[in-house]
Amino acid sequence: MFKFINSIVAEMKLVTWPTRSEATKDFGMVLQYSAFFMIFIVIFDWLVKSGVTQIVKMLVPMIK
């Protein structure tokens, strides 16, 4: 068990951690991508909803 924990500690010493400016830049990119995909999904959802609504409106009179 201790050998495993020691190997984890040794591996963590080899990790290259990002600088504060790199982390800030990466965080900004994550926010940008998240906003882009949120807008994309909202628009896609609206288009699908509108299309399904129109199809249902066309089919309902045919069913009656």
KACORLIN-V314516 format. One record per residue. N is the residue number from 1. PHI is phi as a letter, one per 20 degrees, with the letter a starting at -180 (999 if undefined). PSI is psi in degrees with one decimal (NA if undefined). Layout:
# KACORLIN-V314516
n=N phi=PHI psi=PSI
n=N phi=PHI psi=PSI
This chain:
# KACORLIN-V314516
n=1 phi=999 psi=-44.4
n=2 phi=f psi=-32.4
n=3 phi=f psi=-40.2
n=4 phi=f psi=-47.1
n=5 phi=f psi=-41.1
n=6 phi=f psi=-37.3
n=7 phi=f psi=-34.0
n=8 phi=f psi=-45.7
n=9 phi=f psi=-42.6
n=10 phi=f psi=-40.4
n=11 phi=f psi=-38.7
n=12 phi=f psi=-27.9
n=13 phi=f psi=-22.4
n=14 phi=e psi=-12.1
n=15 phi=f psi=136.4
n=16 phi=e psi=110.0
n=17 phi=e psi=145.4
n=18 phi=f psi=152.9
n=19 phi=f psi=170.7
n=20 phi=f psi=-40.6
n=21 phi=f psi=-37.0
n=22 phi=f psi=-41.6
n=23 phi=f psi=-39.5
n=24 phi=f psi=-42.7
n=25 phi=f psi=-45.4
n=26 phi=f psi=-40.1
n=27 phi=f psi=-41.6
n=28 phi=f psi=-39.1
n=29 phi=f psi=-39.1
n=30 phi=f psi=-42.5
n=31 phi=f psi=-41.6
n=32 phi=f psi=-48.1
n=33 phi=f psi=-39.8
n=34 phi=f psi=-43.0
n=35 phi=f psi=-42.5
n=36 phi=f psi=-49.6
n=37 phi=f psi=-30.7
n=38 phi=f psi=-45.9
n=39 phi=f psi=-42.3
n=40 phi=g psi=-45.6
n=41 phi=f psi=-39.3
n=42 phi=f psi=-44.7
n=43 phi=f psi=-44.6
n=44 phi=f psi=-43.5
n=45 phi=f psi=-41.7
n=46 phi=f psi=-42.5
n=47 phi=f psi=-43.4
n=48 phi=f psi=-43.6
n=49 phi=f psi=-43.5
n=50 phi=f psi=-42.0
n=51 phi=f psi=-44.8
n=52 phi=f psi=-40.0
n=53 phi=f psi=-43.8
n=54 phi=f psi=-41.1
n=55 phi=f psi=-42.9
n=56 phi=f psi=-41.1
n=57 phi=f psi=-34.4
n=58 phi=f psi=-32.9
n=59 phi=e psi=-28.3
n=60 phi=f psi=-45.8
n=61 phi=f psi=-30.2
n=62 phi=f psi=-28.6
n=63 phi=f psi=-33.8
n=64 phi=f psi=NA
